[in-house]
Amino acid sequence: MNWKNAAIILLAITSFTSCKNDIDTFTDNYSLEITNPKKSYSNSDSVNLSVIDDAQMGIDSVLWSINASKIEGEIKKTLSRKLENQPLGKLTIEAHIFNDGKMVTKSQHITRYATTKTKEYQFELIATYPHKTESYTQGLEFYGDSLYESTGQYRESDLRITNATTGEVSKKLELPDHIFAEGMTIINNKIYQLSWKAGYGFVYDLDLNRIDDFKYGRSHEGWGLCNDGKHLFKSDGTDKIWKIDPITYEELSYIQVVTSKNSISKINELEWVNGKIYANVYQTNGIMIINPNTGAVEGIIDLKSLTAQIPSANKEDNVLNGIAYSPKTETLFITGKRWDKMFEIKIKK
């Protein structure tokens, strides 16, 4: 190696090191501080935050977000936010700090649990119908007079239209062998279906023709899916439920599912019912009723008596995992992975 080449390499290394140090210095300079810290915050409280610029490097602007939801109109280095209408659980507040063409994100957290205990609801069994045991049910939803079902497992996943009372499949679309399908929902005549670990989902028309696909963002896995007529709500196997734009597929925000004591993880199948999210927890026999604005578990329905009627059910695999609400009858249709029955029930409130 001649001296010219050596000089060029040394200059490149020196420049890279200098650049890296500049970036590190910029990143380490800023921090986010809660200026009114408390052991616990009530709904009547506010949380106040300030961006600290240790070396007075300067701040061009600050963009704020709470649980990944952007706060419009806030560009100052301080933020005061009332907690009355904010989600529960671990509230993550982020400051995206901009200066001289560079950006760094700093965050702080506060945790709040539900203030009321979860109510326990009973149910009435209306009817029992046959269900295909080949179906490893992951998602279940009525749309019009049709019952759509998403089934999982590698080399077995499909999307199907099912007769709710006979269990017969009128139409089925098989998915590629490398896809493990998960939850599904239907909004504006489009079917949205998740994959488990592939990192993306699918969009179909009502005849099961694939018309689009979409990538996941910060929610790395796909578990359950429902909608409120305007937005998609997606569980990812954690204690979070993500709110998603059905057109752009952007993850707009999330809630954390909590009781008065703790957060609940492994949130799985989802169903939107009269302004609430009904959800089951993987490998359990109950359905939770969740406030979609706060994440609070407002109610729980114990379905052990239904699981007891399924000979193949076990806590490891063939578990409860199918919730479909029928607006016409105001009843729920309940099934599980490879269950031979589907139950129609009515919640007693």
N, C-alpha and C positions, 0 to 999 in steps of 0.2 A: 504493500500500500504506500503510495507516495504521500508527500506532506500536504499537497493540495487536497487530496481526498480525505485525509485525516482531519484537516482543518474544517472541511465542509461538514463531516460527521460530528465533530466536536461542537461546531456552531449550532447544528440541528438539535443536538442533545441539550446544549445550554439553553436554546430558545424554548424547547419543550419543557425543561425543568422550570424555567422562569414563568412560562405560561401556566404551568400546573400550580406553581406557588401563588401566582396571582389569583387563580380561581379558588384555591384553598383559602387564601386570605380573605377574599370576598365572601366565600361561603361561611367561614368561621366568624366573620365580623358581626353578623346579624343574629338576633335571637328574638323569641316571642315570649312575652311575660304576661301572666294573669295578674292584674294590679289589684284585684279584690278577691284573693283566694279564700275559699271556705271549705270546711270539711264536707258540708252538704249544701246543696242549693235547692231552694223551693221554686215553685212556678212563678212566684211573685218577684223573684230575684232577677237581677241582670248579671251577666258576666262581662267584665271589662278587660280589654287586652291592649297591649302596646308593643310596637316593634322597637327593639333596642338596637341602635347603631353605635357600637362600641367605639370605633375609631373615627366616627363622624365622616364616613365615606360618602354619605349622601343617599337620599332615597328619591327616585323620580316618581314612583307610584307604588301602591300596594293593592292587590286584588285579594279579596277575602272569600272564603268558602267554609261552610259548615256541613260535615258529613258528605263532602264532595259536591254539595249544592252551592253554586255561585251566588254571592250576595251582590245584587246589582246596585250601582250607585255609590259604593263604598270604596274610595281610593286613598283614604287617609292612613296614617301610620298608627292610628288608634281605632278601636272598635268597641262599642257598647251594645250588647244584644240582650233583649229581654228573653227570658226562658219560657215564658208562658206557652208559646206555640212551637217550641223547639222539640225535636225528638228526645226520647229517653235513652238510657244506656250510656255507652261511652261516646260522648259528644266530641268529635274531632274538629277543631277549628284550625284552619290553615291560613297563613299569610303568604301570598306569592309576591315577593319583593323584587322590584325592578330598579336598576340603576346602571346608567352608561352602557346600555345594550346587553346587560347580563341579568339573570334571574335566579333567585334562590327561594325555596319554600321552607318555611318553619311552621311547626305545629305545637298546639297545646291540647290537653284533654281534661274534661270533667266528666264524672259519672253520676247519673241519676237513675234511680229505679222507680217503678210504678208506686203510686201512693195508696192504691187500694188493692185489696186481695182479689185473687182470681176467683170468679164464680164457677161453681160446678153445675152443669146442666144434664138433665136426663133426656132420654129420647124414646120415641114410640116406633116400633118396627112395623112398617106398613106392608111390606111384601118382600119375598125372596125370589130372585131370578137366577137362571144359569149363567155362568161366565166361563169362557174358554181358559182351560188350565195352561194352554200354550202361551198365554199372554202374560208377560212379565210387566205388569202395568206400571207406568211411570207418570202418565198424565191422562186426565179424563175430563171431558167437558161437553155439555149440550150446546148446540147452535141450531136454532130453529127446532125442527123435529128430529134432528140427527144427533147421535152420540158419537163423538170422535174420541179416539183412544191412541195414545202413544205407548209403545212397548219397547223394552230395553234388552240388554245383553248383546255382546259382540256376536256377529253372524246370525242374530235373531231379531234385531231391531226392525220395527216397522211403524207405519202410521195407518190407522184403519178407521172405517166407519162401521159402527156396531149397532145392532138392534138391542135396546136396553132391556127389553122384557124376554127375548128369546136367546140372547147371547150370540146370535148368528152375525157373521161378518159379511157385509154387503160389498165392501171394496177395501183393498189393502195395497199399500205401497211399501215394498221392502227396501231397506236402506243398505248401503255398502257394508261389507263385513267388518271394516275397521271402525264403524260408528256404533257407539253405545248410546242409544237415544234416551232422553229423559223427559221432562215435563213439556206440556204444550198448552196453548190457548188460542182463541180465535177473536179477532177484532176487525171490524170493517171488511168482512168477507175474506180475510186472510188468516191462514193458520201459521202460527209460529211454533217451532219445535226446537228443543234444546238437544245438544249432545253433552255427554258427561265431561270428557277430558280433551276433546278435540279442539276446544277453544273457539268454536263457532256454532251457530244455529242455522236453521233453514226456514224459509217462508214458502207457503204453498197457496194455491187457490182452493176453493171448497171441493174441487174434484180430485184433489191430491196431486196436482201438477206443480212441480217445483218452479218457483218464479224468482227466488232470490236467496241469498244467505247473508249472515252478518257475523262479525267478530265480537268476542267479548272484550271488555275493557279491564277494569280493576277487579271485576268478579271473575276469577280465573276458571271456575267450573260451572256447569249447568246442572241444576237439580229440579226445582219446580218453577211453574210459570202460571200467571193469571193476569187479568186486566180489569180496569175500571171503566172501559169504553173510550178512554183517552190515552192511557199509558199502560205499558207492560210492567209487571212486578215479578222479579226473578230472585229465587233463592240460589245460593251457591255452595251449600253444605256447611256454612258457618252460622253465626247468629244474625247475619245480615239479610235484608231483603232490599234489592235494588230497584229503583224506579227508572224506567227506560223509555226513551222516545221511540215509538213504533215506526217512524219514518226514517230518522237519521241513525237510530240504534244507539244514540249517545246515552251513557249512564248518567242520569241527571242528579241523583242523590241516593241515599239509602237510609233505612231505619235499622235499629238493632232491637231484636225481640227480647223483651225483659219482663220479669214478674216483679213483685215487691222485694224479692230477695236476690235475684241473680239473672244473668242472661241465659238464653236457651240456644244451643247450637244444633247442628244437623237438621235445620229446617228443610223440609222436603217438598212434597206435593202441595200446591197452592190452589185455592178457589176463591173467587170474589163473590161474596154473598151479601147483598143489601148494605153496601158501604163498609164491610169488614173483610179481612182476609182470613179464610179458614185454612189451616195448615196442619199437617202432621209432622211429627219428629221421627226421623228414621229409626226403625226398630222399636217403636213404642206403639201402644194401642189406643192412643187418644188423638183428638183433634182440638187444636187451639183456635180461639177466636181472637184475632189480633187487630188492634187499632192501627190502620195504615198510616196515620199521621204521627203517632208517637212511638209505636212499636210495643205498646203495653199489651200484655196478654190479659184480656178482659174476661175470658171464659174458657172452660175446657169441657170436652165431652168424652167420657170414658166408654170405649168400644170393645172392652175385653170380652163381653158376652157374644159379640159377633165373631171375633177371632177364634173363640172357642168352638165355633161351628165349622171351622176349616181344618180338616185332618192334616193337610200338608203344611199348615202354618207353623213357623218356628221363628224364634227371635233373631236368628242370624240372616235369614234369606227371604222366605215367602211371607213378608210382613205386610201390614196395612199400608196401602199406597195408591189410593184412587178416590178422589172426591169430586163429584159433579152435582151442581145445583140445578134443579129444574124449576124455572120461574113459573111454569104453568101450574104445577102441583105444589110449589113451595116446599119441596122435599129434597133431601140429599140422597144421592146414589153412591154407595160405598163399596169398594172392593180392594183387592190387594194383589201382590205379585203371585201369579199362578194359582189364584183362588178359583175354586169351582163354583162360587156363588157371588152374586151382587145383591146388596141389601138396599132397599129403599126405606129411609127413616125420616122422622119428623122431630125436630128439636123442640123440647118443652121449655118455654121461658116464662 
